[in-house]
Amino acid sequence: MACGFEKGVFVRWFRYHFINILDTPSSNLLQHLPRATKFINCALKSNGTVYIHCVHGQSRSCAVAIAFLMHSQLLHHRRESSQSHPIPSSPFSREFEIENSLHVCSAIVKKARPCMAVNPGFGTQLELYRRMVLIGVVSKRTIKETNNGVVPMVHQSRPHATFRTVRAKSDFTTSGQIPAKFCPVDDSSSKKSYVCNRCNEILIADHNIVLELSSREVARLPASEYWSNSSGGKEYAARNTSSHDSSTPNDGFKKMLKHPETVWKVEPMEWMRSTMINTNNTIDSRGTLVCPKCTQKVGVWDWCYPDLFSCILLLKAKLDVRETMVS
């Protein structure tokens, strides 16, 4: 598995899987992890060996290894919990806290690769991936009946909403397009929904809000002294603590983000598509969102804003909260 490359050298002897991203905190590693873990798992099940590498073997490759171990650990725990005896040949302890699986797996990779230095952006994305995997392990996909039969729906959770947001942003960055399907409004499995305060139209459910880790949760993530003391780490820290960033393309969007108590960060919803498409049938990089029923301004979007998780903002002042009955 080649991280940071778009083509292999030994294509006649090896089967490659490429993750062509830069080693920066804002790079979208999250969208590659489901396919990367599947590739590794399929190879191991076929009695193959997987070599994971990047340039220095410290950040990208180590992050992918951690993701695979977390995925395996949670699946192993589920299987073992359903049996009366431990599953043999497992690298994981029978007793572990699911909440600490990122730390456990990071320690395993760190022991094998002492120079490991996963950048902080990847650390946050690994935690989001852990929560996505956990939801997938302990729950089933939502099932919905349609005219064409019963079909599985997407997972409805904040970690998955965050994943879909990052994926849509990456798609726009690379191709100028966004996914063919945005998330439909579905508040049947949510305790809260948010409606337009003018016409009472349902705009989002609680699970459509992007998950943001608290400062305490971020502080608990595995950290690398190497990364924080490197020139890249210092530059990243300075950029995030500075109140003036001349490279930010949308000052209005940035100003709204400075007041998080006034906005919700949400995933792309199907009702937003018609607003985002312009007269040339292409997607505008930024604009104003309006309620699909009464056309009241309810938010803004910017696919080019540098923060990986900040793409769509809904104004809390324009929404009312409605408690829903979950069966």
Helices and strands as residue ranges (DSSP letters): E 2-3, E 18-19, G 30-32, H 33-45, H 60-81, G 98-100, H 101-112, H 120-138, E 143-146, E 149-152, H 158-175, E 192-196, E 202-205, G 206-208, H 215-220, H 225-229, H 231-241, H 251-257, G 260-262, E 263-265, G 270-272, H 273-276, E 286-290, E 297-302, E 312-315, G 316-318, E 319-323
